[in-house]
Amino acid sequence: MIVHGSALLSSAPMLTVATVQDTAGKVAYVPKVGGPPDSSGYMWAGYAIVAVTYGGYIVLLLRRMARAKRGR
């Protein structure tokens, strides 16, 4: 028995379940004009961790360059 592909595709919309969208509730994400999308404490903590990590890496590189310049 050979089944044509269009016969299978025509039943696809019946198999999907439509979800009701509640627009009265709070929206999950609304992009702001400029700046980061979220300014919560977690976002600032992430910025602080990145700044400390990059700063530590730069200090480490400068110390290694100074040590190499002295000939150790």
mmCIF file of the N, C-alpha and C atoms, coordinates in Angstrom:
data_MODEL
# 
_entry.id   MODEL 
# 
loop_
_atom_site.group_PDB 
_atom_site.id 
_atom_site.type_symbol 
_atom_site.label_atom_id 
_atom_site.label_alt_id 
_atom_site.label_comp_id 
_atom_site.label_asym_id 
_atom_site.label_entity_id 
_atom_site.label_seq_id 
_atom_site.pdbx_PDB_ins_code 
_atom_site.Cartn_x 
_atom_site.Cartn_y 
_atom_site.Cartn_z 
_atom_site.occupancy 
_atom_site.B_iso_or_equiv 
_atom_site.pdbx_formal_charge 
_atom_site.auth_seq_id 
_atom_site.auth_comp_id 
_atom_site.auth_asym_id 
_atom_site.auth_atom_id 
_atom_site.pdbx_PDB_model_num 
ATOM 1   N N  . MET A 1 1  ? 0.847  -1.183 0.000  1.00 0.00 ? 1  MET A N  1 
ATOM 2   C CA . MET A 1 1  ? 0.000  0.000  0.000  1.00 0.00 ? 1  MET A CA 1 
ATOM 3   C C  . MET A 1 1  ? 0.890  1.243  0.000  1.00 0.00 ? 1  MET A C  1 
ATOM 4   N N  . ILE A 1 2  ? 0.658  2.121  -0.919 1.00 0.00 ? 2  ILE A N  1 
ATOM 5   C CA . ILE A 1 2  ? 1.434  3.352  -1.043 1.00 0.00 ? 2  ILE A CA 1 
ATOM 6   C C  . ILE A 1 2  ? 0.568  4.514  -0.577 1.00 0.00 ? 2  ILE A C  1 
ATOM 7   N N  . VAL A 1 3  ? 1.096  5.291  0.370  1.00 0.00 ? 3  VAL A N  1 
ATOM 8   C CA . VAL A 1 3  ? 0.372  6.446  0.899  1.00 0.00 ? 3  VAL A CA 1 
ATOM 9   C C  . VAL A 1 3  ? 1.044  7.701  0.379  1.00 0.00 ? 3  VAL A C  1 
ATOM 10  N N  . HIS A 1 4  ? 0.262  8.562  -0.182 1.00 0.00 ? 4  HIS A N  1 
ATOM 11  C CA . HIS A 1 4  ? 0.801  9.805  -0.726 1.00 0.00 ? 4  HIS A CA 1 
ATOM 12  C C  . HIS A 1 4  ? 1.175  10.744 0.423  1.00 0.00 ? 4  HIS A C  1 
ATOM 13  N N  . GLY A 1 5  ? 2.258  11.509 0.254  1.00 0.00 ? 5  GLY A N  1 
ATOM 14  C CA . GLY A 1 5  ? 2.748  12.404 1.297  1.00 0.00 ? 5  GLY A CA 1 
ATOM 15  C C  . GLY A 1 5  ? 1.755  13.473 1.696  1.00 0.00 ? 5  GLY A C  1 
ATOM 16  N N  . SER A 1 6  ? 0.948  13.948 0.759  1.00 0.00 ? 6  SER A N  1 
ATOM 17  C CA . SER A 1 6  ? -0.010 15.003 1.088  1.00 0.00 ? 6  SER A CA 1 
ATOM 18  C C  . SER A 1 6  ? -1.101 14.498 2.020  1.00 0.00 ? 6  SER A C  1 
ATOM 19  N N  . ALA A 1 7  ? -1.367 13.203 2.005  1.00 0.00 ? 7  ALA A N  1 
ATOM 20  C CA . ALA A 1 7  ? -2.372 12.647 2.918  1.00 0.00 ? 7  ALA A CA 1 
ATOM 21  C C  . ALA A 1 7  ? -1.885 12.726 4.358  1.00 0.00 ? 7  ALA A C  1 
ATOM 22  N N  . LEU A 1 8  ? -0.586 12.561 4.555  1.00 0.00 ? 8  LEU A N  1 
ATOM 23  C CA . LEU A 1 8  ? -0.033 12.651 5.905  1.00 0.00 ? 8  LEU A CA 1 
ATOM 24  C C  . LEU A 1 8  ? 0.048  14.097 6.378  1.00 0.00 ? 8  LEU A C  1 
ATOM 25  N N  . LEU A 1 9  ? 0.370  14.992 5.465  1.00 0.00 ? 9  LEU A N  1 
ATOM 26  C CA . LEU A 1 9  ? 0.518  16.393 5.843  1.00 0.00 ? 9  LEU A CA 1 
ATOM 27  C C  . LEU A 1 9  ? -0.821 17.065 6.118  1.00 0.00 ? 9  LEU A C  1 
ATOM 28  N N  . SER A 1 10 ? -1.884 16.588 5.505  1.00 0.00 ? 10 SER A N  1 
ATOM 29  C CA . SER A 1 10 ? -3.177 17.236 5.719  1.00 0.00 ? 10 SER A CA 1 
ATOM 30  C C  . SER A 1 10 ? -3.704 17.005 7.130  1.00 0.00 ? 10 SER A C  1 
ATOM 31  N N  . SER A 1 11 ? -3.248 15.941 7.804  1.00 0.00 ? 11 SER A N  1 
ATOM 32  C CA . SER A 1 11 ? -3.717 15.672 9.163  1.00 0.00 ? 11 SER A CA 1 
ATOM 33  C C  . SER A 1 11 ? -2.853 16.355 10.220 1.00 0.00 ? 11 SER A C  1 
ATOM 34  N N  . ALA A 1 12 ? -1.754 16.973 9.820  1.00 0.00 ? 12 ALA A N  1 
ATOM 35  C CA . ALA A 1 12 ? -0.839 17.595 10.778 1.00 0.00 ? 12 ALA A CA 1 
ATOM 36  C C  . ALA A 1 12 ? -1.485 18.717 11.586 1.00 0.00 ? 12 ALA A C  1 
ATOM 37  N N  . PRO A 1 13 ? -2.295 19.611 11.008 1.00 0.00 ? 13 PRO A N  1 
ATOM 38  C CA . PRO A 1 13 ? -2.900 20.669 11.833 1.00 0.00 ? 13 PRO A CA 1 
ATOM 39  C C  . PRO A 1 13 ? -3.845 20.138 12.903 1.00 0.00 ? 13 PRO A C  1 
ATOM 40  N N  . MET A 1 14 ? -4.462 19.000 12.671 1.00 0.00 ? 14 MET A N  1 
ATOM 41  C CA . MET A 1 14 ? -5.377 18.446 13.662 1.00 0.00 ? 14 MET A CA 1 
ATOM 42  C C  . MET A 1 14 ? -4.628 17.872 14.859 1.00 0.00 ? 14 MET A C  1 
ATOM 43  N N  . LEU A 1 15 ? -3.365 17.517 14.663 1.00 0.00 ? 15 LEU A N  1 
ATOM 44  C CA . LEU A 1 15 ? -2.597 16.901 15.735 1.00 0.00 ? 15 LEU A CA 1 
ATOM 45  C C  . LEU A 1 15 ? -1.957 17.926 16.664 1.00 0.00 ? 15 LEU A C  1 
ATOM 46  N N  . THR A 1 16 ? -1.939 19.184 16.271 1.00 0.00 ? 16 THR A N  1 
ATOM 47  C CA . THR A 1 16 ? -1.326 20.209 17.111 1.00 0.00 ? 16 THR A CA 1 
ATOM 48  C C  . THR A 1 16 ? -2.344 20.760 18.094 1.00 0.00 ? 16 THR A C  1 
ATOM 49  N N  . VAL A 1 17 ? -1.863 21.138 19.253 1.00 0.00 ? 17 VAL A N  1 
ATOM 50  C CA . VAL A 1 17 ? -2.728 21.692 20.290 1.00 0.00 ? 17 VAL A CA 1 
ATOM 51  C C  . VAL A 1 17 ? -2.469 23.189 20.366 1.00 0.00 ? 17 VAL A C  1 
ATOM 52  N N  . ALA A 1 18 ? -3.514 23.961 20.214 1.00 0.00 ? 18 ALA A N  1 
ATOM 53  C CA . ALA A 1 18 ? -3.378 25.411 20.278 1.00 0.00 ? 18 ALA A CA 1 
ATOM 54  C C  . ALA A 1 18 ? -3.297 25.848 21.736 1.00 0.00 ? 18 ALA A C  1 
ATOM 55  N N  . THR A 1 19 ? -2.378 26.760 22.017 1.00 0.00 ? 19 THR A N  1 
ATOM 56  C CA . THR A 1 19 ? -2.253 27.290 23.372 1.00 0.00 ? 19 THR A CA 1 
ATOM 57  C C  . THR A 1 19 ? -2.906 28.663 23.431 1.00 0.00 ? 19 THR A C  1 
ATOM 58  N N  . VAL A 1 20 ? -3.580 28.926 24.508 1.00 0.00 ? 20 VAL A N  1 
ATOM 59  C CA . VAL A 1 20 ? -4.241 30.212 24.697 1.00 0.00 ? 20 VAL A CA 1 
ATOM 60  C C  . VAL A 1 20 ? -3.223 31.202 25.245 1.00 0.00 ? 20 VAL A C  1 
ATOM 61  N N  . GLN A 1 21 ? -3.138 32.356 24.629 1.00 0.00 ? 21 GLN A N  1 
ATOM 62  C CA . GLN A 1 21 ? -2.203 33.372 25.081 1.00 0.00 ? 21 GLN A CA 1 
ATOM 63  C C  . GLN A 1 21 ? -2.919 34.341 26.005 1.00 0.00 ? 21 GLN A C  1 
ATOM 64  N N  . ASP A 1 22 ? -2.366 34.494 27.189 1.00 0.00 ? 22 ASP A N  1 
ATOM 65  C CA . ASP A 1 22 ? -2.943 35.405 28.171 1.00 0.00 ? 22 ASP A CA 1 
ATOM 66  C C  . ASP A 1 22 ? -2.192 36.722 28.094 1.00 0.00 ? 22 ASP A C  1 
ATOM 67  N N  . THR A 1 23 ? -2.813 37.715 27.514 1.00 0.00 ? 23 THR A N  1 
ATOM 68  C CA . THR A 1 23 ? -2.147 39.013 27.377 1.00 0.00 ? 23 THR A CA 1 
ATOM 69  C C  . THR A 1 23 ? -2.410 39.914 28.568 1.00 0.00 ? 23 THR A C  1 
ATOM 70  N N  . ALA A 1 24 ? -3.264 39.487 29.490 1.00 0.00 ? 24 ALA A N  1 
ATOM 71  C CA . ALA A 1 24 ? -3.561 40.317 30.652 1.00 0.00 ? 24 ALA A CA 1 
ATOM 72  C C  . ALA A 1 24 ? -2.472 40.201 31.710 1.00 0.00 ? 24 ALA A C  1 
ATOM 73  N N  . GLY A 1 25 ? -1.723 39.100 31.696 1.00 0.00 ? 25 GLY A N  1 
ATOM 74  C CA . GLY A 1 25 ? -0.675 38.890 32.685 1.00 0.00 ? 25 GLY A CA 1 
ATOM 75  C C  . GLY A 1 25 ? 0.581  39.659 32.352 1.00 0.00 ? 25 GLY A C  1 
ATOM 76  N N  . LYS A 1 26 ? 1.587  39.514 33.201 1.00 0.00 ? 26 LYS A N  1 
ATOM 77  C CA . LYS A 1 26 ? 2.857  40.198 33.001 1.00 0.00 ? 26 LYS A CA 1 
ATOM 78  C C  . LYS A 1 26 ? 3.620  39.540 31.858 1.00 0.00 ? 26 LYS A C  1 
ATOM 79  N N  . VAL A 1 27 ? 4.196  40.342 31.006 1.00 0.00 ? 27 VAL A N  1 
ATOM 80  C CA . VAL A 1 27 ? 4.966  39.838 29.877 1.00 0.00 ? 27 VAL A CA 1 
ATOM 81  C C  . VAL A 1 27 ? 6.325  39.380 30.389 1.00 0.00 ? 27 VAL A C  1 
ATOM 82  N N  . ALA A 1 28 ? 6.807  38.258 29.855 1.00 0.00 ? 28 ALA A N  1 
ATOM 83  C CA . ALA A 1 28 ? 8.056  37.680 30.338 1.00 0.00 ? 28 ALA A CA 1 
ATOM 84  C C  . ALA A 1 28 ? 9.254  38.577 30.036 1.00 0.00 ? 28 ALA A C  1 
ATOM 85  N N  . TYR A 1 29 ? 9.322  39.163 28.868 1.00 0.00 ? 29 TYR A N  1 
ATOM 86  C CA . TYR A 1 29 ? 10.489 39.969 28.493 1.00 0.00 ? 29 TYR A CA 1 
ATOM 87  C C  . TYR A 1 29 ? 10.044 41.102 27.585 1.00 0.00 ? 29 TYR A C  1 
ATOM 88  N N  . VAL A 1 30 ? 10.399 42.294 27.962 1.00 0.00 ? 30 VAL A N  1 
ATOM 89  C CA . VAL A 1 30 ? 10.141 43.463 27.128 1.00 0.00 ? 30 VAL A CA 1 
ATOM 90  C C  . VAL A 1 30 ? 11.467 44.180 26.956 1.00 0.00 ? 30 VAL A C  1 
ATOM 91  N N  . PRO A 1 31 ? 11.986 44.266 25.731 1.00 0.00 ? 31 PRO A N  1 
ATOM 92  C CA . PRO A 1 31 ? 13.270 44.937 25.542 1.00 0.00 ? 31 PRO A CA 1 
ATOM 93  C C  . PRO A 1 31 ? 13.161 46.426 25.837 1.00 0.00 ? 31 PRO A C  1 
ATOM 94  N N  . LYS A 1 32 ? 14.173 46.955 26.493 1.00 0.00 ? 32 LYS A N  1 
ATOM 95  C CA . LYS A 1 32 ? 14.209 48.382 26.795 1.00 0.00 ? 32 LYS A CA 1 
ATOM 96  C C  . LYS A 1 32 ? 14.986 49.108 25.701 1.00 0.00 ? 32 LYS A C  1 
ATOM 97  N N  . VAL A 1 33 ? 14.791 50.389 25.628 1.00 0.00 ? 33 VAL A N  1 
ATOM 98  C CA . VAL A 1 33 ? 15.511 51.187 24.653 1.00 0.00 ? 33 VAL A CA 1 
ATOM 99  C C  . VAL A 1 33 ? 16.896 51.461 25.208 1.00 0.00 ? 33 VAL A C  1 
ATOM 100 N N  . GLY A 1 34 ? 17.906 50.846 24.642 1.00 0.00 ? 34 GLY A N  1 
ATOM 101 C CA . GLY A 1 34 ? 19.280 51.039 25.084 1.00 0.00 ? 34 GLY A CA 1 
ATOM 102 C C  . GLY A 1 34 ? 19.555 50.381 26.417 1.00 0.00 ? 34 GLY A C  1 
ATOM 103 N N  . GLY A 1 35 ? 20.792 50.023 26.645 1.00 0.00 ? 35 GLY A N  1 
ATOM 104 C CA . GLY A 1 35 ? 21.185 49.426 27.912 1.00 0.00 ? 35 GLY A CA 1 
ATOM 105 C C  . GLY A 1 35 ? 20.830 47.953 27.987 1.00 0.00 ? 35 GLY A C  1 
ATOM 106 N N  . PRO A 1 36 ? 21.232 47.327 29.078 1.00 0.00 ? 36 PRO A N  1 
ATOM 107 C CA . PRO A 1 36 ? 20.945 45.899 29.217 1.00 0.00 ? 36 PRO A CA 1 
ATOM 108 C C  . PRO A 1 36 ? 19.450 45.662 29.437 1.00 0.00 ? 36 PRO A C  1 
ATOM 109 N N  . PRO A 1 37 ? 18.954 44.509 29.057 1.00 0.00 ? 37 PRO A N  1 
ATOM 110 C CA . PRO A 1 37 ? 17.530 44.255 29.221 1.00 0.00 ? 37 PRO A CA 1 
ATOM 111 C C  . PRO A 1 37 ? 17.109 44.080 30.671 1.00 0.00 ? 37 PRO A C  1 
ATOM 112 N N  . ASP A 1 38 ? 18.062 43.762 31.552 1.00 0.00 ? 38 ASP A N  1 
ATOM 113 C CA . ASP A 1 38 ? 17.721 43.518 32.949 1.00 0.00 ? 38 ASP A CA 1 
ATOM 114 C C  . ASP A 1 38 ? 18.761 44.200 33.825 1.00 0.00 ? 38 ASP A C  1 
ATOM 115 N N  . SER A 1 39 ? 18.336 44.935 34.838 1.00 0.00 ? 39 SER A N  1 
ATOM 116 C CA . SER A 1 39 ? 19.281 45.606 35.730 1.00 0.00 ? 39 SER A CA 1 
ATOM 117 C C  . SER A 1 39 ? 19.149 45.067 37.147 1.00 0.00 ? 39 SER A C  1 
ATOM 118 N N  . SER A 1 40 ? 18.785 43.810 37.275 1.00 0.00 ? 40 SER A N  1 
ATOM 119 C CA . SER A 1 40 ? 18.613 43.220 38.598 1.00 0.00 ? 40 SER A CA 1 
ATOM 120 C C  . SER A 1 40 ? 19.967 42.964 39.252 1.00 0.00 ? 40 SER A C  1 
ATOM 121 N N  . GLY A 1 41 ? 19.938 42.537 40.495 1.00 0.00 ? 41 GLY A N  1 
ATOM 122 C CA . GLY A 1 41 ? 21.169 42.253 41.226 1.00 0.00 ? 41 GLY A CA 1 
ATOM 123 C C  . GLY A 1 41 ? 21.996 41.158 40.587 1.00 0.00 ? 41 GLY A C  1 
ATOM 124 N N  . TYR A 1 42 ? 21.331 40.177 39.991 1.00 0.00 ? 42 TYR A N  1 
ATOM 125 C CA . TYR A 1 42 ? 22.068 39.095 39.337 1.00 0.00 ? 42 TYR A CA 1 
ATOM 126 C C  . TYR A 1 42 ? 22.865 39.612 38.148 1.00 0.00 ? 42 TYR A C  1 
ATOM 127 N N  . MET A 1 43 ? 22.289 40.562 37.420 1.00 0.00 ? 43 MET A N  1 
ATOM 128 C CA . MET A 1 43 ? 22.984 41.130 36.268 1.00 0.00 ? 43 MET A CA 1 
ATOM 129 C C  . MET A 1 43 ? 24.220 41.897 36.725 1.00 0.00 ? 43 MET A C  1 
ATOM 130 N N  . TRP A 1 44 ? 24.060 42.709 37.780 1.00 0.00 ? 44 TRP A N  1 
ATOM 131 C CA . TRP A 1 44 ? 25.199 43.478 38.280 1.00 0.00 ? 44 TRP A CA 1 
ATOM 132 C C  . TRP A 1 44 ? 26.251 42.558 38.887 1.00 0.00 ? 44 TRP A C  1 
ATOM 133 N N  . ALA A 1 45 ? 25.838 41.471 39.527 1.00 0.00 ? 45 ALA A N  1 
ATOM 134 C CA . ALA A 1 45 ? 26.801 40.503 40.059 1.00 0.00 ? 45 ALA A CA 1 
ATOM 135 C C  . ALA A 1 45 ? 27.593 39.871 38.923 1.00 0.00 ? 45 ALA A C  1 
ATOM 136 N N  . GLY A 1 46 ? 26.935 39.586 37.827 1.00 0.00 ? 46 GLY A N  1 
ATOM 137 C CA . GLY A 1 46 ? 27.633 39.041 36.659 1.00 0.00 ? 46 GLY A CA 1 
ATOM 138 C C  . GLY A 1 46 ? 28.639 40.026 36.102 1.00 0.00 ? 46 GLY A C  1 
ATOM 139 N N  . TYR A 1 47 ? 28.241 41.305 36.021 1.00 0.00 ? 47 TYR A N  1 
ATOM 140 C CA . TYR A 1 47 ? 29.183 42.330 35.557 1.00 0.00 ? 47 TYR A CA 1 
ATOM 141 C C  . TYR A 1 47 ? 30.390 42.421 36.487 1.00 0.00 ? 47 TYR A C  1 
ATOM 142 N N  . ALA A 1 48 ? 30.160 42.356 37.793 1.00 0.00 ? 48 ALA A N  1 
ATOM 143 C CA . ALA A 1 48 ? 31.255 42.453 38.760 1.00 0.00 ? 48 ALA A CA 1 
ATOM 144 C C  . ALA A 1 48 ? 32.203 41.271 38.626 1.00 0.00 ? 48 ALA A C  1 
ATOM 145 N N  . ILE A 1 49 ? 31.661 40.076 38.458 1.00 0.00 ? 49 ILE A N  1 
ATOM 146 C CA . ILE A 1 49 ? 32.510 38.887 38.306 1.00 0.00 ? 49 ILE A CA 1 
ATOM 147 C C  . ILE A 1 49 ? 33.368 38.996 37.055 1.00 0.00 ? 49 ILE A C  1 
ATOM 148 N N  . VAL A 1 50 ? 32.776 39.442 35.961 1.00 0.00 ? 50 VAL A N  1 
ATOM 149 C CA . VAL A 1 50 ? 33.535 39.590 34.712 1.00 0.00 ? 50 VAL A CA 1 
ATOM 150 C C  . VAL A 1 50 ? 34.611 40.658 34.863 1.00 0.00 ? 50 VAL A C  1 
ATOM 151 N N  . ALA A 1 51 ? 34.284 41.786 35.497 1.00 0.00 ? 51 ALA A N  1 
ATOM 152 C CA . ALA A 1 51 ? 35.263 42.861 35.672 1.00 0.00 ? 51 ALA A CA 1 
ATOM 153 C C  . ALA A 1 51 ? 36.425 42.408 36.542 1.00 0.00 ? 51 ALA A C  1 
ATOM 154 N N  . VAL A 1 52 ? 36.142 41.702 37.638 1.00 0.00 ? 52 VAL A N  1 
ATOM 155 C CA . VAL A 1 52 ? 37.209 41.217 38.520 1.00 0.00 ? 52 VAL A CA 1 
ATOM 156 C C  . VAL A 1 52 ? 38.061 40.181 37.801 1.00 0.00 ? 52 VAL A C  1 
ATOM 157 N N  . THR A 1 53 ? 37.430 39.302 37.031 1.00 0.00 ? 53 THR A N  1 
ATOM 158 C CA . THR A 1 53 ? 38.184 38.278 36.300 1.00 0.00 ? 53 THR A CA 1 
ATOM 159 C C  . THR A 1 53 ? 39.112 38.910 35.274 1.00 0.00 ? 53 THR A C  1 
ATOM 160 N N  . TYR A 1 54 ? 38.591 39.830 34.465 1.00 0.00 ? 54 TYR A N  1 
ATOM 161 C CA . TYR A 1 54 ? 39.433 40.497 33.468 1.00 0.00 ? 54 TYR A CA 1 
ATOM 162 C C  . TYR A 1 54 ? 40.523 41.333 34.129 1.00 0.00 ? 54 TYR A C  1 
ATOM 163 N N  . GLY A 1 55 ? 40.174 42.032 35.201 1.00 0.00 ? 55 GLY A N  1 
ATOM 164 C CA . GLY A 1 55 ? 41.176 42.832 35.909 1.00 0.00 ? 55 GLY A CA 1 
ATOM 165 C C  . GLY A 1 55 ? 42.285 41.965 36.478 1.00 0.00 ? 55 GLY A C  1 
ATOM 166 N N  . GLY A 1 56 ? 41.926 40.834 37.073 1.00 0.00 ? 56 GLY A N  1 
ATOM 167 C CA . GLY A 1 56 ? 42.930 39.910 37.601 1.00 0.00 ? 56 GLY A CA 1 
ATOM 168 C C  . GLY A 1 56 ? 43.817 39.355 36.511 1.00 0.00 ? 56 GLY A C  1 
ATOM 169 N N  . TYR A 1 57 ? 43.234 39.070 35.363 1.00 0.00 ? 57 TYR A N  1 
ATOM 170 C CA . TYR A 1 57 ? 44.019 38.552 34.244 1.00 0.00 ? 57 TYR A CA 1 
ATOM 171 C C  . TYR A 1 57 ? 45.008 39.595 33.741 1.00 0.00 ? 57 TYR A C  1 
ATOM 172 N N  . ILE A 1 58 ? 44.585 40.840 33.657 1.00 0.00 ? 58 ILE A N  1 
ATOM 173 C CA . ILE A 1 58 ? 45.480 41.909 33.207 1.00 0.00 ? 58 ILE A CA 1 
ATOM 174 C C  . ILE A 1 58 ? 46.614 42.103 34.204 1.00 0.00 ? 58 ILE A C  1 
ATOM 175 N N  . VAL A 1 59 ? 46.298 42.085 35.509 1.00 0.00 ? 59 VAL A N  1 
ATOM 176 C CA . VAL A 1 59 ? 47.343 42.216 36.531 1.00 0.00 ? 59 VAL A CA 1 
ATOM 177 C C  . VAL A 1 59 ? 48.327 41.063 36.430 1.00 0.00 ? 59 VAL A C  1 
ATOM 178 N N  . LEU A 1 60 ? 47.829 39.849 36.235 1.00 0.00 ? 60 LEU A N  1 
ATOM 179 C CA . LEU A 1 60 ? 48.707 38.686 36.093 1.00 0.00 ? 60 LEU A CA 1 
ATOM 180 C C  . LEU A 1 60 ? 49.639 38.838 34.897 1.00 0.00 ? 60 LEU A C  1 
ATOM 181 N N  . LEU A 1 61 ? 49.104 39.301 33.772 1.00 0.00 ? 61 LEU A N  1 
ATOM 182 C CA . LEU A 1 61 ? 49.946 39.498 32.594 1.00 0.00 ? 61 LEU A CA 1 
ATOM 183 C C  . LEU A 1 61 ? 50.994 40.579 32.827 1.00 0.00 ? 61 LEU A C  1 
ATOM 184 N N  . LEU A 1 62 ? 50.609 41.673 33.486 1.00 0.00 ? 62 LEU A N  1 
ATOM 185 C CA . LEU A 1 62 ? 51.576 42.737 33.752 1.00 0.00 ? 62 LEU A CA 1 
ATOM 186 C C  . LEU A 1 62 ? 52.681 42.259 34.685 1.00 0.00 ? 62 LEU A C  1 
ATOM 187 N N  . ARG A 1 63 ? 52.328 41.457 35.695 1.00 0.00 ? 63 ARG A N  1 
ATOM 188 C CA . ARG A 1 63 ? 53.345 40.920 36.606 1.00 0.00 ? 63 ARG A CA 1 
ATOM 189 C C  . ARG A 1 63 ? 54.290 39.982 35.875 1.00 0.00 ? 63 ARG A C  1 
ATOM 190 N N  . ARG A 1 64 ? 53.757 39.156 34.985 1.00 0.00 ? 64 ARG A N  1 
ATOM 191 C CA . ARG A 1 64 ? 54.621 38.249 34.219 1.00 0.00 ? 64 ARG A CA 1 
ATOM 192 C C  . ARG A 1 64 ? 55.533 39.021 33.278 1.00 0.00 ? 64 ARG A C  1 
ATOM 193 N N  . MET A 1 65 ? 55.012 40.083 32.678 1.00 0.00 ? 65 MET A N  1 
ATOM 194 C CA . MET A 1 65 ? 55.851 40.888 31.791 1.00 0.00 ? 65 MET A CA 1 
ATOM 195 C C  . MET A 1 65 ? 56.961 41.574 32.579 1.00 0.00 ? 65 MET A C  1 
ATOM 196 N N  . ALA A 1 66 ? 56.648 42.077 33.772 1.00 0.00 ? 66 ALA A N  1 
ATOM 197 C CA . ALA A 1 66 ? 57.660 42.732 34.599 1.00 0.00 ? 66 ALA A CA 1 
ATOM 198 C C  . ALA A 1 66 ? 58.714 41.726 35.051 1.00 0.00 ? 66 ALA A C  1 
ATOM 199 N N  . ARG A 1 67 ? 58.283 40.520 35.417 1.00 0.00 ? 67 ARG A N  1 
ATOM 200 C CA . ARG A 1 67 ? 59.225 39.486 35.844 1.00 0.00 ? 67 ARG A CA 1 
ATOM 201 C C  . ARG A 1 67 ? 60.139 39.079 34.689 1.00 0.00 ? 67 ARG A C  1 
ATOM 202 N N  . ALA A 1 68 ? 59.598 38.976 33.479 1.00 0.00 ? 68 ALA A N  1 
ATOM 203 C CA . ALA A 1 68 ? 60.408 38.611 32.313 1.00 0.00 ? 68 ALA A CA 1 
ATOM 204 C C  . ALA A 1 68 ? 61.391 39.725 31.972 1.00 0.00 ? 68 ALA A C  1 
ATOM 205 N N  . LYS A 1 69 ? 60.992 40.971 32.210 1.00 0.00 ? 69 LYS A N  1 
ATOM 206 C CA . LYS A 1 69 ? 61.868 42.102 31.920 1.00 0.00 ? 69 LYS A CA 1 
ATOM 207 C C  . LYS A 1 69 ? 63.055 42.137 32.884 1.00 0.00 ? 69 LYS A C  1 
ATOM 208 N N  . ARG A 1 70 ? 62.809 41.732 34.143 1.00 0.00 ? 70 ARG A N  1 
ATOM 209 C CA . ARG A 1 70 ? 63.892 41.705 35.132 1.00 0.00 ? 70 ARG A CA 1 
ATOM 210 C C  . ARG A 1 70 ? 64.841 40.540 34.901 1.00 0.00 ? 70 ARG A C  1 
ATOM 211 N N  . GLY A 1 71 ? 64.430 39.564 34.124 1.00 0.00 ? 71 GLY A N  1 
ATOM 212 C CA . GLY A 1 71 ? 65.313 38.450 33.805 1.00 0.00 ? 71 GLY A CA 1 
ATOM 213 C C  . GLY A 1 71 ? 65.170 37.250 34.714 1.00 0.00 ? 71 GLY A C  1 
ATOM 214 N N  . ARG A 1 72 ? 64.100 37.117 35.430 1.00 0.00 ? 72 ARG A N  1 
ATOM 215 C CA . ARG A 1 72 ? 63.900 35.944 36.289 1.00 0.00 ? 72 ARG A CA 1 
ATOM 216 C C  . ARG A 1 72 ? 63.409 34.776 35.508 1.00 0.00 ? 72 ARG A C  1 
# 
